[in-house]
Amino acid sequence: MRKRLLGMAVALAALAGAAQAQDKKVTIGVSIPAADHGWTSGVVYHAERVAKLLMQEHPGLNVIVKTSPDAATQANAVQDLETQGIDALVILPSDPDPLVNAIKEVKSNGKFVALVDRAPSVNDDTVRDLYVAGNNPALGEVAGKYIAETTPEAEVVVIRGLPIPIDQQRQDGFDKGIAGSKVKILDRQFGNWNRDDAFKVMQDYLTKYPKIDVVWCQDDDMAVGVLQAIEQAKRTDIKYVVAGAGSKDMIKKVMDGDKMIPVDVLYPPAMVATAMQLTAASFYDQIPVRGTYILDATLVTKDNAKDFYFPDSPF
């Protein structure tokens, strides 16, 4: 009997401790770019969705999500979050290097910092506790290998993203993927991860080059503009387009066997949600989450596309 009472007391104490842990007051600030294109609209969607779920799970948790259109505005948003007494910052920088000082200030004040996707040139424990990102070099390498294996002597035009570190990582990965093949790069221009800009770049390519085999544009949103330009020009020489991110529209094209979009490479905007969940776990579950978490750059084909198709997502 005495053992049973002792067991009940231990169980009740554990339950009380768990309840107290859930009631622990914690504020997490989430700073992300505004939804200026498809991928970032996915980031905003997942950040807001998971903020609600985490606050339901942890009654003492407050998650504040702020969106910013550029690096200067985002630096001000980070300062504003600090004045609201945050315990942790989850940040996906619009442009990482200009935000280093703002992030370092939060870190130097003893706050937990989770950096997502876009790392500054200085990416170490002076800037952050946790780094969650897609595999940018692999995104380029997977695309490059697919083109080299599928169309070994392809003449390729490349539409880059923005002139920031992750774009260079993708380019370096792509060059590694095609190394040793007879794939020829005709041109590389920036499309700013924007479908309208990519449309204009592709129009320029179509004017300059009478023969193009493949387009690599590293982003699903830009692929929309690329496909529009090709259709408008009535060009039939282009065999296919390889993009990346895993948008529902491009995944659907892969599922349906669209010859212009035979594959896609994953770079999920939900990675911000992963960082938020890990940050909350570090406070409520006492889980050691400090370090680097890199997500796979999976090649999406007709065979596995259904596993990555989420029709309710905005992206």
N, C-alpha and C positions, 0 to 999 in steps of 0.2 A: 504493500500500500504506500509505504514511504517512498519507494522508488517511482511508483506511478505519479504521486504528487510532485516529486522532484522533476520528473519528465515533463509534466504539465506546466510547471513553473518555468522550465527552460524554454518550452515551446512558446508560452505566452510572452516571455521576455524577448524571444526572437521576433515574434510578430510585432511587439511594441517597437523594437528597434527598427524593423523594416518600415513600419508606419511613420516613425520619426524621420527616417531617411527620406521617405517620399515627400514629407512636409518640409524638408530642408529648403530654405530660400536661396535660390540661385537665379541669376539673370544672365542670359546668353544673348549677346548682340550678333546679328548676322548682317554683314555688309556685302552686297552683290551688285553687279552692273544692272542697269535698267534693261527691260526687254526690248532691245533695239533690233534684234533679229531672232530667227527661230530658236537657236541653241540657248540664247540667254532667256528667252521666254520660257523655255523648259526649266532653266535654273530657278527662275522666279516661282514658277508653278510648284516645283518640288520643295523649295525652301519654305513657302507658305503652307504647303500641305503638311510637311513634317513638323513644322513649328506647332501646328494645332495638335497633332498626334502626341508630340512630346509633352505638351502642357496638360493634355488629358491623362497621360500616363503618370506624370509627376505633378501633383497639385501645388507644390511649392515653387515650380519652375515658371519663369517668365522669359519668353523668347521674343526679341524685338527684331523684326526684319526691315532693313532699309535698303532701297535701291537708289543707284546713282548713275547719271548719264556719262560721267567722265571721271578721270583720276582726281582732279582738283575738288570736285564735288564730293567724291568718295572720301577723300582725306578729311573734309569737314564733317562728313557723316560719322566717320570713326571717332573724331573728337566729341561729337554730340553723344554718341553711344557711351563714351567714357564718363561724360557728365551725368549720365543716367545710372551710374554705379554698376556697370556690368562686371560679372565675375569671369567671363570668357568672351572672346571674339572669334567668330568664324567668318573669314573673309575670302572672297573670290575677287581679286583685284581686276579692275578694268584694264589697267596697265601697271605691272608690278613695281618697276623701279621707282617711279615717282611717289609710290606709297610706302616705301621702305621705312622712312622716318616716322610716319604715323603709326605703322605696325610696331616698330621697335619701341615707341613710347608706351604703347599698351603693354607690351611684354615686360618692359623695365619697371612697370608699376605692379608687377607680380601677378598679372592676369594670364589665364590660359589662352593661348593663341593657336587656332587651327587655320592653316593656310590651304586654300583649295585651288587646284588647277594651274594657276599662273604664278610661277615662282620668280621672285626677283633674282638678279645676278648673284646676290648674297642670299643663299637659302640654307641657313643653319640654325642652331638652337639660340642664336642671339635674336632671331626674327620670330621663330615659332616653336611650339611644342609638338605640333602634329602637322603633317603634310599629306593631303589626300589629292590624288590626281589621276587622270587618264594617262595612258602610256603614249606620250607624244612621239618619241622616236619610233615606237612600234607602229603607230598609226600610219606613218609614212612608209616604213619598211614593209608592212603587210601589203599596202597598196602597190608599192614598187615591185615586190616579188610576184604579185598576181599578174601585173602587166607583163613582166619579163617572161613568166611561164606561159601565159595565155597568148601573147602577141610578141614573140621574141625580137622582131625587128621593127617594132612600132615607132612611128614618129609622133611624139607626145608634146602637147602644150600643157603648161602648168599654171594654175591660178592660185597664188599664195593667199594667205590670210592678211594679218597685220604685221608690220615690222617690229615684232616683240619676240622674246626668247622662245616661246613655245612654237612659233611659226618656224624658226630656224631649226629647232629640234626635229620637227616634222620633215623639213626639207633634207636635213642630214640623213634621217632615217630612210627617206625615199631614195636618195642617191645610193645608200648602202644596199637597198633592195634591188636596184637595177644594175649594180656593179657586176661587171663581167659579162653582161648581156650586150646585144646590139641595139638596145633601145636608144633612140636619139631624142634629146630634148630640144625642141625648136625654140621655145621661149618660156619665160617666167615673168609674170606680172602680178601685182597685188590686187586682190578683189575685195579686201577689207571685210571678209566674211559677210558680205552683203549681196543679196541676189541682184539688185539693180546694178551695182558696180561690176559684178561678175558678168552680167549680161553685156555691159559695154566692153569689158575686156575681151569677151568671147567674140563679139562683133569685130573687134580690131584683129583678132587672130584669124577669123574667117576671111577677112579682107586681105591680110598679109600672106596667108599660106593656102595655096590651092589644094594641098593634100595634108590632112591630119588624120591620124589613125585613132588616137585615144586622147581623152582629156582627163587630167588628174586635178581636182579642185579642192581636195581635202576637207570639204565642208558641205553638208547636205543642202543648206540654204543657198549657197552659191550654185549648187548643181541645178536648182530650179531656174536660175537665170541663164545658165549655160544651155540647158535643154531648150529654153525658149528661143535663144539666139540661133541654135542649130536648126530648129523647126522653121523659124522665120526665114532663114537663108536657104531652106530646102536643100541642105547639104546631105549627101548620102554616103560620103566617103568615111565619115566618123563611125567607127565600129561600136564604141561604148564610152561611158563616162564612169570614173571611179571617184566617189566622194567619201564622206565619213561623218559620223556622229550617231547614226541610228535613229533618224527621224521617222515617224510613223509613215509618212508619205513615201520615203525612199525604201523603207523596209517592205511596204506593200508592193512597190514596183518589183522588188526582188522576188517576193512571194509569187507574184503573178507571172514571172518569167519575162519581164520587159527586157528586150535585147539591149536597150540603151543603158539600163542600170542592172547589170547581171549580179553585182555584189555591192556591199557597203561595209565600212569598217566602223566598229563601235567606239564611241567616245561619249558616254552617257552624261547628260546634264544632271542626273540624279546624284552625281558624286557629291554635290553640296549637302544632300540629305545624309549621305554616309558620314561626312565630317560632323554634322550636327548631332547625329545619333552617338557617335564615338565621344564627342565632347560632353554630352549629357551623361553618358555612361561613366566617364571619368569622375563625375561628381556624385552620382547616385549609386553606382554599382561597384565603385572602388576598383575599376578595371584599369590596368596600366595600358594606356593607349598612345603614349608618346612614341613618336617615330614617323616612318614614312609608309604610306599605303598606296601602292600603284595598281590601278585596275587594268585588266587585260584589254588589248585592242583586237577583239575577235573579228575574224572575217565572216560576215553574214552572207550566206548563200541561200539558194532556193531550198536546200535541204534543212537548214536550221532557222530560217527567217521567222517562222511562226513563234519561236521561243523569245523573240525580241520585238514582237508587234504588240503595241499598246494603243488601241484606237482612241481611248479617252484622253490621252495626253495631248497638250496643245502643240507638241513638237514631235 
